Amino acid sequence: MVQLRKCAAVAACLFSIANGVGAAPSNPLRIYVDADRTRHYASARSIEMGIKTAFDQAGNTVQGRPVEIVLLDHRGNVALSRLNVEKAVDDPQTLFLLGGMHSPPLIHNRGFINEQRLLTLVPWAAGGPITRHPEAENWIFRLSVDDEKAGVYLSRHATTAGTCKVPHLLLEHTAWGESNRRTMSEALRGSTGNTPDVTWFNWGASLESARIMLRHIAEHGSDCLIFVGNATDGPTFIEAMLSLETDQRRPIYSHWGITGGNFFASLPPGALEEVHLRFIQSCFSLLSEDRSTLSREVFAHAQSLFPELKSERDLRAPAGFAHAYDIGSIVLSALSQFTLVEDMDVNRDRLRTALEHLQKPVAGLVKTYRSPFGPSDGKDGHEALGYDDLCMAAFGADGEIVLTTDRPNEQDDS
């Protein structure tokens, strides 16, 4: 496939010369967005809004070349995501691929992405292995929550601020759930001295099976749940919790997968008044009274592009918007460090290098980024956010996301 793309690029170059076009590249730059637009539309839409806003502010052009954003739907399916990745690989005008909220497609296809040298940026999916390719030449970068830190943060919050003594892990049976089991178990052994019990569930768990799991957890002495699951399964477990006797209900500390779809709208009215629920987020909120001028300007620009955004509360998965916008801003800065050529294999390689050696600070929504990425080191080299960028949040009365822990002092360096 790489050879085919190179041939296509050469053909495009010869066509330009034959038609008297100057040396400056004129073909479009394409950004593919591979996300779940069926089961978790809110996350996919917010990512789309963020990346489109960043590039629209730049006039949707880079060095005179128009930028086109292609939206794909993998529906949470690993095999379908692989086909979407192949589409991006086969397109000679692909600049990079932007991922969605699901970790399994990126974990499963990580080897193929790196083999094909397809620059892939991640604004949501949190699975630890995603960016930690064993080879030095790593083509995946993330600006999002990272489970290597999120699992530790959630565990510490539950056992300190949450005063939980015997936490129980309730995890979806996927690669994402497994990566959290590892980090959370290690963190909880350090804070409680014990390895936590784990209950696994498959996507689409029934209400009755969820009720049985929760009752079993309560009867065996656990005093809180640490939940790793998405917006489609989350309401089932909340409803199951409500069906238990009051003394069997347990506080829930959740990963942020529940914020990527219609979780809040799917709950019975008043459900969260009876079930204690907190979840992790990056430390940025469109609802903050002291938010920056940049934040206000960016959202105003987004409103001009997306009429459904009457107010900040209409953005139901704000983390995806913020992270995708910040990734777009970083990419635009990196693109200013070299001159584009017709061969997109060369452009992607140069962009990857520029991301690892960003020369100027980039003002983003989450924070100001100074050297957010470095050469891949098998650890945090391709992670733009760190432990200090994490906060806890809750749903407000209308389903808006409200931070419940103080934002730490701004950390300019990742």
ZATIBA-545485 format. One line per 2 residues: number of its first residue (from 1); for each residue x, y, z of N, C-alpha, C. Coordinates in steps of 0.2 Angstrom, whole numbers, plus 2048, in hexadecimal, padded with zeros to 3 digits. Atoms other than C-alpha are relative to their C-alpha. Layout:
BEGIN
NUM	X,Y,Z,X,Y,Z,X,Y,Z  ...
//
This chain:
BEGIN
1	804,7FA,800,800,800,800,804,806,800  7FC,7FA,800,80E,80C,804,803,801,7F9
3	7FE,7FF,807,815,809,7F2,7FB,803,7FC  806,7FE,804,804,80C,7EB,800,808,801
5	801,7F9,7FE,803,81D,7F4,806,804,7FD  7FB,7FC,803,814,822,7EE,800,801,7F9
7	801,7FF,807,810,81E,7DC,7FB,805,7FF  805,7FB,801,800,828,7DE,803,807,801
9	7FD,7F9,7FF,80A,837,7E5,804,802,7FA  7FC,7FE,806,816,836,7D6,7FC,802,7FA
11	804,7FF,805,808,835,7CA,7FD,807,801  803,7FA,7FF,800,844,7D2,805,806,7FE
13	7FB,7FB,801,810,84E,7D1,801,801,7F8  7FF,800,807,813,849,7BE,7FA,804,7FD
15	806,7FD,803,801,84F,7BB,800,808,801  800,7F9,7FF,804,860,7C3,805,803,7FB
17	7FB,7FE,804,814,862,7B9,7FE,801,7F9  803,800,806,80B,85E,7A9,7FB,805,7FE
19	805,7FA,801,7FE,86B,7AC,803,807,802  7FD,7FA,7FE,80A,878,7B0,7FF,803,807
21	801,7FE,7F9,807,879,7C2,807,801,803  7FA,7FE,7FD,815,881,7CC,802,7FA,805
23	7FD,805,7FB,820,877,7D9,7FC,800,806  803,800,7FA,815,87C,7E8,7FA,7FB,800
25	805,805,800,809,86D,7EC,7F9,804,801  806,7FE,800,7F7,870,7E9,7FA,7FB,802
27	805,805,7FF,7EE,860,7EC,7FE,801,807  803,7FF,7F9,7E3,85F,7FC,804,7FC,805
29	7FD,804,7FA,7E9,859,80D,7F9,7FD,803  806,804,7FD,7DC,84C,814,802,7FE,807
31	800,802,7F9,7D9,849,826,7FA,7FB,801  806,805,7FF,7CF,839,829,7FF,7FF,808
33	802,800,7F9,7C5,838,839,7FC,7F9,801  802,806,800,7C2,826,83E,7FD,7FF,807
35	803,800,7F9,7B5,826,84D,7F9,7FC,7FF  806,803,7FF,7A5,81E,853,7FA,805,7FF
37	806,7FB,801,797,828,84B,7F9,7FD,800  806,804,800,78A,81B,84E,7FE,7FF,808
39	802,801,7F9,78A,816,860,803,805,805  7FE,7FB,7FB,794,824,868,801,807,7FC
41	800,7FA,805,790,833,85C,803,806,804  7FE,7FA,7FD,793,840,869,807,801,800
43	7F9,800,800,7A5,83C,86B,803,802,7F9  7FD,7FF,807,7A8,83B,858,7FE,807,7FD
45	802,7F9,802,79E,84B,855,805,805,803  7FC,7FB,7FD,7A8,855,862,807,800,7FD
47	7F9,801,803,7B9,84E,85B,800,804,7F9  800,7FC,807,7B3,854,849,7FF,807,801
49	801,7F9,7FF,7AE,865,850,807,803,802  7F9,7FE,7FE,7BF,867,858,805,801,7FB
51	7FB,800,805,7CA,863,84A,7FE,805,7FA  802,7FB,805,7BF,86D,83D,801,807,802
53	7FF,7F9,7FE,7BF,87C,848,807,802,800  7F9,7FE,800,7D2,87C,84A,802,801,7F8
55	7FE,7FF,807,7D5,87A,837,7FC,806,7FC  804,7FB,803,7C7,886,832,803,807,803
57	7FD,7F9,7FE,7CF,894,83D,806,801,7FC  7FA,7FF,805,7DE,891,831,7FE,801,7F9
59	803,7FF,807,7D3,893,822,800,7FA,7FC  800,807,804,7D3,880,81E,805,800,7FB
61	7FB,801,805,7E3,882,815,807,800,804  7F9,800,7FD,7F5,87E,819,805,801,7FA
63	7FB,7FE,805,803,886,80E,7FC,800,7F9  803,7FF,807,7F6,889,800,7FC,7FA,7FE
65	803,807,801,7EF,877,801,7F9,800,804  806,800,7FC,7DD,875,805,800,7F9,805
67	800,806,7FB,7D9,869,814,7F9,7FE,800  806,803,800,7CB,85D,813,800,7FB,805
69	801,805,7FB,7C4,853,821,7FB,7FB,7FE  804,805,802,7BD,842,81E,7FD,7FC,806
71	803,803,7FA,7B1,83A,82B,7FE,7F9,7FE  801,807,800,7B1,827,82D,7FC,7FE,806
73	804,802,7FA,7A6,81D,839,802,7F8,800  7FE,807,7FF,7AE,80D,840,7FB,7FC,805
75	806,803,7FC,79E,80A,84C,803,7FC,805  7FD,803,7FB,7AA,804,859,802,7F9,7FE
77	7FE,807,803,7AF,7F5,84E,807,800,7FE  7F9,801,802,7C1,7F0,84D,802,7FF,7F9
79	7FF,802,807,7C0,7E8,83C,7FE,806,7FB  803,7FA,804,7B6,7F7,835,805,806,800
81	7FB,7FB,7FF,7C3,803,83C,806,7FE,7FC  7FA,802,804,7D1,7F9,833,7FF,802,7F9
83	801,7FE,806,7C8,7FC,823,800,807,7FF  7FF,7F9,801,7C7,80E,826,807,803,800
85	7F9,7FE,800,7D9,80F,82A,803,7FF,7FA  7FD,802,806,7DD,806,81A,7FE,806,7FB
87	802,7FA,804,7D3,814,811,804,806,800  7FB,7FB,7FF,7DE,821,819,807,7FE,7FD
89	7FA,802,803,7ED,817,814,801,801,7F9  800,801,807,7E8,815,802,7FF,807,7FD
91	801,7F9,803,7E4,828,800,807,803,7FF  7F9,7FD,801,7F4,830,7F9,800,807,803
93	800,7F9,7FE,7EE,841,800,7FF,800,808  801,800,7F8,7EC,83B,813,806,803,803
95	7FB,7FD,7FC,7F5,846,81F,800,7FD,807  800,804,7FA,7F0,83D,82F,7F9,7FE,801
97	806,803,7FD,7E2,833,837,7FF,802,807  802,7FE,7F9,7D9,839,846,7FB,7FB,803
99	804,806,7FD,7D2,82B,852,7FA,803,803  806,7FE,7FC,7C2,82B,85C,801,7FE,807
101	800,801,7F9,7BD,826,86D,802,7F9,802  7FF,807,7FF,7BF,813,86C,808,7FE,800
103	7F9,803,800,7D0,80B,871,801,7FA,7FC  7FF,806,804,7CE,7FA,86A,802,800,7F9
105	7FE,800,807,7CF,7FF,858,807,802,7FF  7F9,7FD,800,7DF,809,85B,805,7FB,802
107	7FB,805,7FD,7E7,7FB,866,801,7FB,7FB  800,805,805,7E2,7EE,859,804,801,7FA
109	7FD,7FF,806,7E8,7F7,84A,806,804,801  7FA,7FD,7FF,7F7,7FF,852,806,7FE,7FB
111	7FA,802,804,804,7F4,849,7FF,802,7F9  801,7FE,807,7FC,7F7,838,801,807,7FF
113	7FF,7F8,801,7FB,80A,83A,808,801,800  7F9,7FE,7FF,80E,80A,83F,803,7FD,7FA
115	7FD,803,806,812,7FE,831,7FF,804,7F9  801,7FC,806,80A,809,824,802,807,801
117	7FE,7F9,7FF,811,819,82C,7FB,805,7FF  806,7FB,801,800,821,82D,800,804,807
119	800,7FB,7FA,801,830,839,7F9,800,803  807,801,7FC,7F3,82D,846,800,804,806
121	800,7FB,7FA,7EE,83A,853,7F9,7FE,804  806,803,7FB,7E2,835,862,7FE,805,804
123	803,7FB,7FC,7D7,842,86A,7FC,7FD,805  805,803,7FB,7CD,836,875,802,7F9,803
125	7FF,807,7FE,7D1,823,876,806,800,805  7FC,800,7FB,7DA,820,886,805,7FA,801
127	7FD,807,7FF,7E1,80E,885,808,802,800  7F9,7FF,7FF,7F3,80E,88B,805,7FE,7FB
129	7FB,802,806,7FB,804,87D,800,804,7FA  801,7FD,807,7F5,80F,86F,806,804,7FE
131	7FA,7FC,802,804,81B,86F,807,7FC,801  7F9,803,7FD,811,80E,876,802,7FA,7FB
133	7FE,804,805,816,806,866,807,7FD,802  7FA,803,7FE,825,7FA,869,806,803,7FC
135	7FB,7FE,804,82F,801,85B,801,808,801  7FE,7F9,7FF,838,812,85B,7FC,805,7FC
137	804,7FC,804,82F,818,84C,7F8,7FF,801  807,800,7FE,81E,81C,853,7FC,805,7FD
139	804,7FB,804,810,824,849,7FA,802,803  806,7FE,7FC,803,826,856,801,805,806
141	800,7FB,7FB,801,835,861,7FA,801,803  807,7FF,7FD,7F4,839,86E,800,807,804
143	802,7FA,7FC,7ED,849,876,7FA,7FE,803  806,803,7FD,7E1,841,882,802,7FD,807
145	7FF,804,7FA,7DF,838,892,804,7F9,7FE  7FB,806,801,7EC,82A,893,7FF,7FB,806
147	802,805,7FB,7E7,81A,89D,806,7FE,805  7FA,801,7FB,7F9,818,8A4,800,805,806
149	801,7FB,7FB,7F4,828,8AE,7F9,800,803  807,7FF,7FE,7E1,828,8AE,7FE,7FA,805
151	802,805,7FB,7E0,817,8B7,803,801,807  7FD,7FE,7FA,7EC,81D,8C4,7FC,806,804
153	804,7FA,7FD,7E2,82E,8C6,7FA,7FD,803  807,802,7FE,7D1,825,8C7,801,7FC,807
155	7FF,804,7FA,7D8,819,8D4,801,804,806  7FE,7FC,7FA,7E0,826,8DF,7FA,804,802
157	806,7FC,7FE,7D0,831,8DE,7FB,7FC,804  805,804,7FD,7C5,823,8E3,802,7FE,807
159	7FD,802,7F9,7D0,81E,8F2,802,806,805  7FE,7FB,7FC,7D4,82F,8F8,7FA,805,801
161	805,7FB,7FF,7C7,83D,8F4,7F9,7FC,800  806,804,7FF,7BA,82F,8F2,7FF,7FB,806
163	800,804,7FA,7BF,826,902,7FE,7F9,7FF  801,807,801,7BD,815,8FA,805,7FC,802
165	7FB,805,7FD,7C5,807,903,801,7F9,7FD  7FF,806,804,7C1,7F8,8F9,7FD,801,7F9
167	802,7FF,806,7BF,7FD,8E7,7FF,7F9,7FC  801,805,804,7B8,7F1,8DA,801,802,7F8
169	7FF,7FE,807,7BD,7F2,8C7,7FA,7FD,7FC  806,803,805,7AE,7F0,8BB,802,803,7F9
171	7FD,7FE,806,7B6,7F0,8AA,7FD,7FC,7FA  803,803,806,7B0,7ED,898,806,7FB,7FE
173	7FB,806,802,7B8,7DD,891,803,802,7F9  7FD,7FE,806,7C3,7E6,884,807,801,801
175	7F9,7FE,7FF,7D5,7EB,881,801,806,805  801,7FA,7FC,7D0,7FB,889,7FF,7FE,808
177	801,802,7F9,7CA,7F3,899,806,7FC,803  7FA,803,7FE,7D9,7E8,89A,806,805,802
179	7FB,7FC,7FF,7E5,7F6,899,7FF,804,807  802,7FC,7FA,7DB,7FF,8A7,801,7FB,806
181	7FF,805,7FA,7DB,7EF,8B2,807,800,802  7F9,800,7FE,7EE,7EF,8B1,802,806,804
183	7FE,7FA,7FD,7F1,801,8B6,7FC,801,807  804,7FF,7FA,7E3,802,8C3,802,7FB,805
185	7FF,805,7FB,7E7,7F2,8CB,807,801,804  7FA,7FF,7FE,7F9,7F7,8CD,800,806,805
187	801,7FA,7FC,7F4,808,8D4,7FC,7FF,807  804,802,7FA,7E7,801,8E0,804,7FB,805
189	7FC,804,7FB,7F4,7F4,8E7,805,805,804  7FC,7FC,7FD,7FF,803,8EB,7FC,804,805
191	804,7FC,7FB,7F1,80D,8F4,7FC,7FC,805  804,803,7FB,7E7,800,8FC,803,7F9,803
193	7FD,806,7FE,7F3,7F1,8FD,7FD,7FA,7FE  804,806,803,7E7,7E6,8F4,7FF,800,7F9
195	802,800,807,7E4,7E0,8E2,7F9,800,800  808,800,800,7D2,7E5,8DE,7FD,7FA,7FC
197	804,805,804,7C5,7D9,8D8,7FE,803,7FA  802,7FD,807,7C0,7DB,8C6,7FA,7FC,7FE
199	806,803,804,7AF,7D8,8BD,801,802,7F9  800,7FE,807,7AF,7D8,8AA,7F9,7FF,7FD
201	807,801,804,7A0,7DB,89F,802,802,7F9  7FF,7FF,808,79E,7DB,88C,7FB,805,7FE
203	805,7FB,802,796,7E8,882,7F9,7FE,7FF  806,802,801,784,7E8,882,7FD,7FC,806
205	802,804,7FA,782,7E1,894,7F9,801,801  807,7FF,7FE,770,7DE,899,7FF,803,807
207	801,7FD,7FA,768,7E7,8A7,800,7FB,806  800,806,7FB,765,7D6,8B1,808,7FE,801
209	7F9,802,7FF,778,7D1,8AE,803,806,804  7FD,7FA,7FD,77D,7E3,8B4,7FE,800,807
211	803,800,7F9,772,7E1,8C4,803,7FA,804  7FC,806,7FC,77A,7D0,8C8,807,802,802
213	7F9,7FE,7FF,78B,7D7,8C6,801,805,806  800,7FB,7FB,788,7E6,8D1,7FE,7FD,807
215	802,803,7F9,77F,7DC,8DF,806,7FC,802  7FB,805,7FE,78D,7CF,8DF,806,805,803
217	7FB,7FB,7FD,79A,7DE,8E1,7FF,802,807  801,7FD,7FA,791,7E6,8EF,800,7FA,806
219	800,805,7FB,78E,7D5,8F8,807,7FD,802  7F9,803,7FE,7A1,7D1,8F8,804,806,802
221	7FC,7FB,7FC,7A6,7E1,901,803,806,7FD  7FD,7FA,803,7AB,7EE,8F4,7FC,806,802
223	804,7FA,7FF,7A6,800,8F8,800,805,7FB  801,7FB,806,7A8,808,8E7,802,7FC,7FA
225	7FE,803,806,7AA,804,8D5,804,805,7FC  7FC,7FC,805,7B7,80A,8C9,7FE,7FD,7F9
227	804,802,806,7AE,809,8B8,804,802,7F9  7FD,7FF,807,7B6,807,8A6,7FB,7FE,7FB
229	805,802,805,7A9,807,899,7FD,806,7FC  802,7FA,804,7A0,812,88C,7F9,802,801
231	807,7FD,7FF,790,81C,88A,7FA,7FB,7FF  805,805,801,786,80D,884,7FE,7FC,806
233	801,804,7FA,789,802,893,7FF,803,806  801,7FC,7FA,78A,80F,8A0,7F9,801,803
235	806,7FF,7FD,778,813,8A2,7FD,7F9,802  803,806,7FD,774,800,8A4,802,7FF,807
237	7FE,801,7F9,77F,7FF,8B3,7FD,805,805  803,7FB,7FC,778,80F,8BA,7F9,7FE,802
239	807,803,7FF,766,808,8B8,800,7FA,805  7FF,806,7FC,76C,7F8,8C0,801,802,807
241	7FF,7FE,7F9,773,801,8CF,7FA,803,803  806,7FD,7FE,763,80B,8D1,7FB,7FA,803
243	804,805,7FE,75A,7FA,8D2,802,7FC,806  7FE,804,7FA,764,7F4,8E1,7FD,804,806
245	801,7FC,7FA,760,7F8,8F3,805,805,802  7FC,7FA,7FF,767,808,8F9,807,7FE,803
247	7FA,802,7FD,774,7FF,904,805,7FC,7FC  7FB,803,805,77B,7F6,8F5,802,804,7FB
249	7FD,7FB,806,77E,805,8EA,807,802,802  7F9,7FE,7FF,790,80A,8E8,801,806,7FC
251	7FE,7FB,804,798,81A,8E2,804,7FD,7FA  7FC,802,807,79F,819,8D0,805,805,7FE
253	7FB,7FB,803,7AF,821,8CA,802,7FD,7FA  800,803,806,7AF,81F,8B8,805,803,7FB
255	7FC,7FD,805,7BB,821,8A9,7FB,804,7FC  804,7FB,803,7B5,82E,89D,7FC,7FD,7F9
257	803,803,805,7AE,822,890,7F8,801,800  807,7FF,800,79C,825,896,7FE,807,7FE
259	802,7FA,802,79D,837,890,800,801,7F8  800,800,807,79F,832,87E,7FA,7FF,7FC
261	806,801,804,78D,82F,879,7FA,803,804  807,7FD,7FD,77B,831,880,7FF,7FD,807
263	801,802,7F9,77F,82B,892,7FB,803,804  805,7FC,7FC,776,839,89B,7F9,7FF,7FE
265	807,800,802,767,839,890,7FD,7F9,800  803,807,7FF,765,826,892,7FE,7FE,807
267	801,802,7F9,764,827,8A5,7F9,802,802  807,7FE,7FD,753,827,8AE,801,807,803
269	800,7FA,7FD,74F,838,8B4,802,800,808  7FE,7FF,7FA,758,83D,8C4,804,7FA,803
271	7FC,806,7FE,763,82D,8C4,806,802,803  7F9,7FE,7FD,773,836,8C8,7FF,804,807
273	801,7FD,7F9,76B,83E,8D8,800,7FA,805  800,806,7FB,76A,82C,8DF,806,7FC,7FF
275	7FA,804,801,77A,825,8D8,806,805,7FF  7FA,7FC,800,78B,82D,8DC,804,7FE,7FA
277	7FC,801,806,794,82F,8CB,805,805,7FF  7FB,7FC,802,7A5,837,8C7,804,7FD,7FB
279	7FC,803,805,7B0,835,8B8,805,805,7FE  7FA,7FC,802,7C0,83B,8B1,800,804,7FA
281	7FF,7FB,806,7C4,849,8A5,806,803,800  7FA,7FC,800,7D2,853,89F,7FD,807,803
283	802,7FA,7FC,7D2,864,8A9,7FF,806,7FB  802,7FA,804,7C9,86F,89D,7F8,800,800
285	807,800,800,7B7,875,89D,7FE,806,7FC  803,7FB,804,7AD,880,891,7FC,804,805
287	805,7FD,7FB,7A2,884,8A0,804,804,805  7FC,7FC,7FA,7B0,88C,8AB,7FF,807,7FF
289	801,7F9,800,7AD,89E,8B0,806,804,7FE  7FA,7FD,801,7BF,8A2,8AF,804,7FE,7FA
291	7FC,803,806,7C3,89A,89E,803,805,7FC  7FC,7FB,804,7CF,8A2,892,7FC,803,7FA
293	802,7FD,806,7CC,8AE,884,800,7FC,7FA  800,805,806,7D2,8A1,878,7FA,7FB,800
295	806,805,800,7C5,895,87E,7FA,803,7FE  806,7FC,802,7B7,8A2,87C,800,801,7F8
297	7FF,7FF,807,7BE,8A6,86A,7FF,7F9,7FC  801,806,804,7BF,894,865,7F9,7FD,800
299	807,803,800,7AE,88F,86B,7FB,805,7FB  804,7FB,804,7A7,89F,862,801,7FE,7F8
301	7FF,802,807,7AF,899,852,7FD,7F9,7FE  804,807,801,7A8,887,854,7F9,801,7FF
303	807,7FE,801,797,88F,856,7FE,802,7F9  801,7FE,807,799,897,845,800,7FA,7FB
305	800,806,804,79C,886,83E,7FB,7FB,801  805,806,7FE,790,87B,847,7FA,804,804
307	805,7FD,7FE,77F,883,849,7FC,7FD,807  804,804,7FB,779,876,856,803,803,807
309	7FD,7FE,7FA,785,87E,863,7FE,807,802  803,7FA,7FD,77A,88B,86B,804,803,806
311	7FC,7FE,7FB,784,88B,87A,805,7FB,802  7FB,805,7FF,793,882,882,7FD,7FA,803
313	803,806,7FE,787,876,88A,7FD,7FB,7FB  802,805,806,782,86F,879,805,7FC,7FE
315	7FA,805,802,793,867,877,800,7FB,805  801,806,7FC,78F,856,87F,807,7FC,802
317	7FA,804,7FF,7A1,84F,87E,806,805,7FF  7FB,7FB,801,7AC,85E,881,807,7FE,800
319	7F9,802,800,7BC,855,884,802,7FE,7F9  7FE,801,807,7BC,84F,872,801,806,7FC
321	7FF,7FA,804,7BA,860,86B,806,804,802  7FA,7FC,7FE,7C8,868,876,806,7FC,7FE
323	7FA,803,802,7D4,85A,873,801,800,7F8  7FF,800,807,7D1,859,860,802,807,7FE
325	7FE,7FA,802,7D2,86C,85F,808,801,802  7F9,7FF,7FF,7E3,86C,868,804,7FC,7FC
327	7FB,804,805,7EA,85E,85D,800,804,7FA  7FF,7FC,806,7E5,868,84E,804,806,800
329	7FC,7FB,7FF,7ED,877,855,808,7FE,800  7F9,803,7FF,7FD,86D,859,803,7FE,7F9
331	7FE,802,807,7FD,866,847,801,806,7FC  7FF,7FA,804,7FB,877,83F,807,803,802
333	7FA,7FD,7FE,80A,87D,849,806,7FC,7FD  7FB,804,803,814,86E,844,801,800,7F8
335	7FF,7FF,807,810,870,832,803,806,7FD  7FD,7FA,802,817,881,832,808,800,800
337	7F9,801,7FF,828,87A,836,804,7FD,7FA  7FD,803,806,82B,872,824,7FC,802,7FA
339	803,7FF,807,826,874,812,7FD,7FA,7FE  803,806,803,819,868,80B,802,7FF,7F9
341	7FE,802,807,81D,85E,7FC,7FA,7FC,7FD  806,804,803,812,854,7F0,800,7F9,803
343	800,807,7FD,818,843,7F8,7FD,800,807  803,7FF,7F9,80C,841,807,804,7FB,805
345	7FC,804,7FB,817,833,80E,806,804,803  7FB,7FB,7FD,825,840,810,7FD,805,805
347	803,7FB,7FC,819,84D,817,7FE,7FD,807  802,804,7FA,812,840,824,806,7FF,805
349	7FA,801,7FC,824,83C,829,803,806,803  7FE,7FA,7FD,829,84E,82B,7FB,803,805
351	805,7FE,7FB,819,852,835,801,7FC,806  7FE,804,7FA,81D,844,841,806,802,803
353	7FA,7FE,7FD,82E,84A,843,7FF,807,804  801,7F9,7FD,828,85C,846,7FB,800,806
355	804,801,7FA,81B,856,853,805,7FE,806  7FC,802,7FA,829,84E,85D,805,806,801
357	7FC,7FA,7FF,833,85F,85B,7FD,806,7FF  804,7F9,801,826,86D,85C,805,805,803
359	7FB,7FB,7FF,830,87D,85C,7FD,806,804  803,7FB,7FD,823,889,863,7FA,7FE,805
361	806,801,7FC,816,889,871,7FA,800,7FC  807,800,803,804,885,86C,7FB,801,805
363	805,7FF,7FC,7F6,88D,875,7FA,7FC,7FF  806,805,801,7E8,880,877,7FB,801,805
365	805,800,7FB,7D8,87E,881,802,7FD,806  7FF,803,7FA,7DE,872,88D,806,803,804
367	7FA,7FC,7FD,7EF,87B,890,804,802,7FA  7FB,7FE,805,7FE,883,887,805,7FA,7FF
369	7FB,806,801,809,875,87F,806,803,7FE  7F9,7FF,802,81B,876,87F,804,7FA,7FF
371	7FD,807,801,824,867,877,7FB,7FB,803  805,805,7FE,814,85C,87A,802,7F9,7FF
373	7FE,806,802,81C,84E,871,807,7FF,800  7F9,801,801,82D,846,871,801,7FA,7FC
375	7FF,806,803,835,838,868,7FD,7FA,804  804,806,7FD,82C,827,86B,805,7FD,805
377	7FB,804,7FB,834,81F,87B,7FC,7FA,803  804,805,7FD,827,812,87E,7FC,801,806
379	804,7FE,7FA,820,81C,88C,7FB,806,7FF  805,7FA,801,819,82E,88B,803,804,7FB
381	7FD,7FC,805,823,834,87C,7FA,803,7FC  805,7FD,804,813,836,872,7F9,801,804
383	806,7FE,7FC,807,83C,880,801,807,801  800,7F9,7FF,803,84E,880,7FD,802,807
385	803,7FE,7F9,7F9,84E,891,803,7FB,805  7FD,804,7FA,7FF,848,8A2,7FC,7FF,806
387	804,801,7FA,7F9,843,8B3,7FD,807,803  802,7F9,7FD,7F8,856,8B8,7FA,803,7FC
389	806,7FD,804,7EB,859,8AA,7FA,7FC,801  806,804,7FF,7DE,84D,8B1,7FC,803,806
391	804,7FE,7FB,7CF,852,8BC,7FA,7FB,800  806,804,800,7BF,84A,8C1,7FA,805,7FF
393	806,7FC,802,7AD,850,8BB,7FA,7FC,802  806,802,7FF,79B,84D,8BD,7FB,803,7FB
395	805,7FE,804,78B,84F,8B3,7FC,805,804  805,7FB,7FE,781,85F,8B6,7F9,7FE,7FF
397	808,802,800,76E,860,8B7,7FE,7FF,7F9  802,801,807,76D,861,8A4,805,7FC,7FC
399	7FC,804,803,77A,855,8A0,807,803,7FE  7FA,7FD,802,788,861,89E,806,7FE,805
401	7FA,803,7FD,79A,85C,8A4,803,806,804  7FD,7FB,7FB,7A0,866,8B4,806,7FD,803
403	7FA,802,7FC,7B1,864,8BB,7FF,800,808  802,800,7F8,7B0,85F,8CE,807,800,804
405	7FA,7FF,7FC,7C3,860,8D2,803,806,7FD  7FD,7FA,802,7CD,86F,8D1,805,7FF,7FA
407	7FB,800,806,7D8,872,8C1,807,801,804  7FA,7FF,7FD,7EA,870,8C6,803,806,7FD
409	7FD,7FA,803,7F6,87E,8C3,802,7FE,7F9  7FF,801,807,7F9,87F,8B0,807,7FD,7FF
411	7F9,803,801,807,874,8AA,801,801,7F8  7FF,7FF,808,80E,87A,899,803,7FB,7FD
413	7FC,806,803,819,86B,896,7FC,7FA,801  803,806,7FF,811,85A,893,805,7FB,803
//
